[in-house]
Amino acid sequence: MLRTVGLLAVVALGLSVAHTKVNKHKPWIETSYHGVITENTDIVLLDPPLVALDKDAPIPYAGEICAFNIHGLEAPFEAVVLNGTSGEGQLRARGLVDCELQKEYTFIIQAHDCGSGPGGTEGKKSHKAVVHIQVNDVNEFAPVFREPQYRAAVTEGKIYDSILQVEATDQDCSPQYSQICNYQIITTNTPFAIDRNGNIRNTEKLSYDRQQQYEIQVTAWDCGQKRALHSVPVCIDVKPVCKPGWQGWNKRVDYEPGTGSKQLFPKMHLETCGGLLSSVRTTVELQTSHIGKGCDRETYSEKSLQKLCGASSGSTDLLPAPSTATNWTASLVTDSGRDSDLIFRFEGHQAAKIPDWVVPQNLTDQFTIATWMKHGPSPGLRAEKETLLCNSDKTEMNRHHYSLYVHNCRLVFLLRRDFTQVDTFRPAEFHWKLEQICDKEWHYYVINVEFPVVTLYVDGVTYDPYLVTDDWPIHPSQIDVQLTVGACWQGDNDPISSSPMPLQFTQYFRGSLSGLTIRPGKIESQKVISCLQACKEGLDINSLESLDKNIKFHFNPAQSILVMEGEDLENMNAAVRKVSYINSRQFPTPGIRRLHISTAVQCFGEDTCITIPDIDAVVMVLQPSEPRITITGVERLSWPASDLREPGGIALFQDLHIISTVTRADATAHDTAHRPGVLEEIIHNLDYCDILVLGEELRLGQESLQLQRSALLGKHLDATNSTSGVDSMSNYEQVIRQVHYSNWQPGQVTERRFRLTCSELNGRYTSNEFNLEVSVLHNSEAGEHISHMVAPPQYMQVVHHPSMIHDLFPSHSVPSAATVVIVMCIAALVVVVVLGIYRIHLTHQQEVKFAEMAKETDTTWDDSALTITVNPMEVGGMYPLDVSDGKDAVEPSSPQC
């Protein structure tokens, strides 16, 4: 037993000695490693692979690899042993690796064997190997431009190789993904291109007049074909090549009616490009040929304007609106509208014969002919005479006593005297050669004749004839004369043939006429002529007192042309900035007014000087707030028949009121698109009011509308059945309130109905139709009524317009007791009998008294002026009574101009 134990002890000792000598070798690895890892992953691909060898293998522990140690704690990697026997290992990232933070890593690695036993004691380390790891990039970032926007300026007319360069960057770490490989302009139809480096150039010459600024959008791609998330705007301003001319002006200027004078060019200045100028001459022209007769005038009738301007009475309108009384213009071509006076167009084959009763056949030594005319050059090489007005023999011969005609763009006035007036060689033809005659624009022509002196006014300016031809007087004869408009009457016979030639017109006029009037026996003053043609709109100079004294300026009579001249450029610029537009009409015609500015300059000591281009702009007159004319008052009256037989009759419109309102936007409202309307009362004139009789026509000799002469004193109003006048609404109220209705035989009438309408600007704005009903109470009704003293008089009962609804009289209760009723009825019967007898007697006395008053020559009531003329062509029995001062008759059945 002891022997065996001793042997075992020896063996154990031998094993212990042998074990201490097992782990003889250190592990072996490569001296360097190169690895690659893609960012956002954790596996490193090493070259060569991570393998540790140990010569002690296959001895357990000593020949096995237990670990790989990394020296460098900052390195975010770790090495793990995949197989200790074979020594395979793997390099991993401890977290996500970001290439943008660090592209490469270098650290030391060592391999450890397992030592001499399970506890890893006496383990050996390999030599230190260097590990280089490169982080591969992922295209995770898009290009971003360095600037939020780019701006550059170019001069027009040049081609640039590079206007500017845009630059984008990419945060990716690799050259492939961080470099910008392409730029592109994504705005279509632009005259620009961009290269791979971001240089922008223009592909065509740019024009400042065509477009002053371009805005294009540019994008970029990196080399991994990732596009920028946001494009960048590039603004390219086009600068003009310095060209002499006006700068800083707007092509459109809006004008709000009622705002007075408004500057047209508040920031305009003249660019001379360094040229030294000795003088500047600028002409500003307001072109309004499309507005009425060449400007925005008040569109009242010609006769109303003559009264407003203080013209002499006795003027006759040769081209009135067609009507039953003035039917000679019915065949003429008219171009009329509610916003302009009546215009007659003559196209070379229209003419009108004026009735003999309109104008005296022989004019005196003093008379005036006036007309608006628009005329252009005559067609054809051989221009013939174009007659506006002609007074010639009616039959047998063709002598022209006086005429006004156009020939070769010359205005000629012919005036042949009779032998009964003068028997010597005297002036007979007066010639004027003016540009206005054939410029196709409206002009106002007035010929004042104080024989032998003849004066022509064109737009208020006097022109002397350039040629006066003398002639003998006309031989006396018993032949009547014919006055014509638009041609001359040919009344002679054919001298060769024995058969008479048919009577016909000749020398037709081609153009437009309006307001052709003749005033025998008196000439018109220049002040009145200027007033009649005065324009309500024109050019003006704002702050005239601040204008430099060295600036010379001149307006034409219509103030449509302004000429300014000066030597100092800055003073001239300041003067042009003061040019304004003004329209004094309360309700101007809306629309455009064209402006034309031409400039001529002189330079110091140079044969050639700079040229300033003309400029064109427009003034846009905005739509005025249209007035609403409202007539209110009593709408129903009841009158005893006896009151209608009174000399003064009854007043129809004692409680009449005429107001005018406009709806304006509420300036306090924030939402300008939906501002509530604010009603505002305004004051303006009226030009006529018509009183129409509705239903059965007035009986001649029995009924009448009357107006006192004194009611018209101090006012621009007349009262006839076919006139109008321009006056204030208050004056119209006063006059209409004094219109009375009389009926000398009221027994045949139970009621009368009247309609009142008023107008402003020749019917452009009309009032509501105010209807008045008058009930006629006969004696029995009146007597029965008067017996009821406790009740309000029924013949004075009033009912107001809905807008003025209120009770004028309090209501009264009627006694309910039967006895009271019986007593009242008996009393009423007695009163009726007595009152009936009294009124029969009173009526007889009033009729006798009124008949005597009617015979007096100077009657208090102007009855004849208000007589209603019965016209069988009128519809519905409506007969107008116009309270006014000179408007031509407007029949109710025809539209008003």
Stockholm file with secondary structure:
# STOCKHOLM 1.0

chainA/1-897         MLRTVGLLAVVALGLSVAHTKVNKHKPWIETSYHGVITENTDIVLLDPPLVALDKDAPIPYAGEICAFNIHGLEAPFEAVVLNGTSGEGQLRARGLVDCELQKEYTFIIQAHDCGSGPGGTEGKKSHKAVVHIQVNDVNEFAPVFREPQYRAAVTEGKIYDSILQVEATDQDCSPQYSQICNYQIITTNTPFAIDRNGNIRNTEKLSYDRQQQYEIQVTAWDCGQKRALHSVPVCIDVKPVCKPGWQGWNKRVDYEPGTGSKQLFPKMHLETCGGLLSSVRTTVELQTSHIGKGCDRETYSEKSLQKLCGASSGSTDLLPAPSTATNWTASLVTDSGRDSDLIFRFEGHQAAKIPDWVVPQNLTDQFTIATWMKHGPSPGLRAEKETLLCNSDKTEMNRHHYSLYVHNCRLVFLLRRDFTQVDTFRPAEFHWKLEQICDKEWHYYVINVEFPVVTLYVDGVTYDPYLVTDDWPIHPSQIDVQLTVGACWQGDNDPISSSPMPLQFTQYFRGSLSGLTIRPGKIESQKVISCLQACKEGLDINSLESLDKNIKFHFNPAQSILVMEGEDLENMNAAVRKVSYINSRQFPTPGIRRLHISTAVQCFGEDTCITIPDIDAVVMVLQPSEPRITITGVERLSWPASDLREPGGIALFQDLHIISTVTRADATAHDTAHRPGVLEEIIHNLDYCDILVLGEELRLGQESLQLQRSALLGKHLDATNSTSGVDSMSNYEQVIRQVHYSNWQPGQVTERRFRLTCSELNGRYTSNEFNLEVSVLHNSEAGEHISHMVAPPQYMQVVHHPSMIHDLFPSHSVPSAATVVIVMCIAALVVVVVLGIYRIHLTHQQEVKFAEMAKETDTTWDDSALTITVNPMEVGGMYPLDVSDGKDAVEPSSPQC
#=GR chainA/1-897 SS CHHHHHHHHHHHHHHHHHHTTTCCCCCBCCSEEEEEEETTCCBCEEESCCBCBCTTTTSTTTTSEEEEEEECTTSCEEEEEEETTTTEEEEEESSCCCTTTCSEEEEEEEEEECTTSTTCTTCCBCCCEEEEEEEECCCCCCCEESSSCEEEEEETTCCCSCSEECCEECCCSSHHHHSEEEEEECSSSCSEEECTTCEEEESSCCCTTTCSEEEEEEEEEETTCCBCSSCEEEEEEEECCCCCEEESCCSEEEECTTCCEEESCTTCEEECTTCCEEEEEEEEEEECTTSBTTBCCCCCCHHHHHHHTTCCSCCEESSCCCCSSSGGGTTSEECCBTTBCCCEEEESSCCEEECTTTSCSSCCSEEEEEEEEECCCCSSSSCCCEEEEEEEESSBCCCEEEEEEEETTEEEEEECCBTTTCCSCEEEEEEEECGGGGSSSEEEEEEEEETTEEEEEETTEEECCSEEEEECCBCCCCCCEEEEESSEEECBCCSSSSSCCCCEEESCCEEEEEEEEEEETCCCCHHHHHHHHCCSEEEEETTGGGSCTTCEEEECTTSCEEEEEESCHHHHHHHHHTEEEEECCSSCCCEEEEEEEEEEEEESSCSSCCCCCCEEEEEEECCCCCCEEEEESEEEEEEEHHHHTSTTCEESCTTCEEEEEEEEECTTCSCGGGCCEEEEEECCEECEEEEEEESSCCCTTTEEEEEEGGGGTTSSCEEESSCCCCEEHHHHHHHHHTCEEEESCGGGCSEEEEEEEEEETTTTEECCCEEEEEEEECHHHHHHHHTCTTSCCGGGCCEECGGGCCCSSCCCCCCCCHHHHHHHHHHHHHHHHHHHHHHHHHHHHHHHHHHHHHHCSSCSEECGGGCCCCCTTCSTTCCEEEEESSCCCCCTTSCCC
#=GC SS_cons         CHHHHHHHHHHHHHHHHHHTTTCCCCCBCCSEEEEEEETTCCBCEEESCCBCBCTTTTSTTTTSEEEEEEECTTSCEEEEEEETTTTEEEEEESSCCCTTTCSEEEEEEEEEECTTSTTCTTCCBCCCEEEEEEEECCCCCCCEESSSCEEEEEETTCCCSCSEECCEECCCSSHHHHSEEEEEECSSSCSEEECTTCEEEESSCCCTTTCSEEEEEEEEEETTCCBCSSCEEEEEEEECCCCCEEESCCSEEEECTTCCEEESCTTCEEECTTCCEEEEEEEEEEECTTSBTTBCCCCCCHHHHHHHTTCCSCCEESSCCCCSSSGGGTTSEECCBTTBCCCEEEESSCCEEECTTTSCSSCCSEEEEEEEEECCCCSSSSCCCEEEEEEEESSBCCCEEEEEEEETTEEEEEECCBTTTCCSCEEEEEEEECGGGGSSSEEEEEEEEETTEEEEEETTEEECCSEEEEECCBCCCCCCEEEEESSEEECBCCSSSSSCCCCEEESCCEEEEEEEEEEETCCCCHHHHHHHHCCSEEEEETTGGGSCTTCEEEECTTSCEEEEEESCHHHHHHHHHTEEEEECCSSCCCEEEEEEEEEEEEESSCSSCCCCCCEEEEEEECCCCCCEEEEESEEEEEEEHHHHTSTTCEESCTTCEEEEEEEEECTTCSCGGGCCEEEEEECCEECEEEEEEESSCCCTTTEEEEEEGGGGTTSSCEEESSCCCCEEHHHHHHHHHTCEEEESCGGGCSEEEEEEEEEETTTTEECCCEEEEEEEECHHHHHHHHTCTTSCCGGGCCEECGGGCCCSSCCCCCCCCHHHHHHHHHHHHHHHHHHHHHHHHHHHHHHHHHHHHHHCSSCSEECGGGCCCCCTTCSTTCCEEEEESSCCCCCTTSCCC
//
